[in-house]
Amino acid sequence: MEFWQVLPAALALVLIIEGILPFLSPRAWRQMVIGVAQQQDKVIRNVGLGSMLLGVAVLYWVH
């Protein structure tokens, strides 16, 4: 498959997955956002880095 065919599908999947929790449980999602907002920048950056590294590892494993 060509990159420009896969990219929109990947972005659509991200939006679907990101929308599941606020759709199913808006109260829990709101509490999670409040909790994240109270974290230090370093913690949020570390979580983001870990998420990116995990994503790269999964892509490498799948591909």
Secondary structure, DSSP 8 states (H G I E B T S, - for coil): --HHHHHHHHHHHHHHHHHHHHHH-HHHHHHHHHHHHTS-HHHHHHHHHHHHHHHHHHHHHH-
